[in-house]
Amino acid sequence: MKKTRAWFSAARLRTLPLSISGILVGSAIAADEGFFEIEIFLLAIITTLGLQILSNFANDYGDFTKGTDNEERVGPMRALQSGKITQAEMLYGIIGTAAITLCFAIALIYVSFNAADFGYAVFFFLLGVASIAAAIKYTVGKSAYGYRGLGDLFVFVFFGIVGVFGSYFLYSKNLNLLVLLPAASIGMLSMAVLNLNNMRDREADAKAGKITLVVKIGLKKAKLYQGFLVRMAIFLTVFYVLYDFEKWTELLFIVAAIPLFLHLNKVSKNENPVLLDPELKVVALSTFLFAVLFGLGQFL
């Protein structure tokens, strides 16, 4: 039972609602245009959850092997750090999760394209492989991009652009570039979660040689960056909705801005990194609320 709880802890269930936010937004836009298919939706959700869990396992493994997860770390104790899961067990968990996720990704591609769009199928297969590689290489290996300040860029691309625009294309096969606006919104809100995490861990990361963007620019600029990400995310989706505005219900997602702006007020005044940890849940769940209300607005 303790081992099972350790694996659930390593999977970091609180990050999962954030990971599917992009799928919800992309699916809502596709449904509004008459392209929704339940099989694509379910497979996209499962694939995305697999990628997020894979990323969490790899992050646990990479940070532990590099010595970043030590007694100076501010956040909750990781699975390997606690000793409840061994390095070998976590490595098997990473390999198994990657294999299962790839199987679901292939099923998603098959359902979406069949044999009619071979070129698109190949492209999305390569994109799936790249997503798996990105999830692992964030902290694993000598060239881990999370240790070179590139985590924000990859989060924006895979959580935002791939999550929203990619899922929309799986349904519609259309290159509607306006969809990049809400895609960027989800990407920026996901970056805000990462930035907040890196603000919390700034001192420990700097000592361990993990050069995140926060370590590079400092805490003061990181707080300003947090404000920019949240405000721009809201603005881009408002602009997207108003571009072809029909009903006020399309603006329901603005309700999610309330906890996000309250969060920014707390961050701006924060002096204790420990108190930033609960804010991670606030931003992640607010992003999920943003996606749900956006979808509801499209439906209504």
Buried (B, 14 or more C-beta within 10 A) or exposed (E): EEEEEBBEBBBBEEBBBBBBBBBBBBBBBBBBBEBBBEEBBBBBBBBBBBBBBBBBBBBBBBBBBBEBBEEEBBBEEBBBBBEBBEEEBBBEBBEEBBEBBBEBBBBBBEBBBEEEBEEBBEBBBEBBEEBBEBBBBBBBBEEBBBBEBBBBEBBBBBBBBBBBBBBBBBBBEEEEEEBBBBBBBBBBBBBBBBBBBBBBBBBBBBEBEBBBBBBEEEBEEBBEBBBBBBBBBBEBBBEBBEEEEEEEEBBBBBEBBEBBBEBBEEBEEBEEBEBBBEBBBBBBBBBBBBBBBBBBBBEE
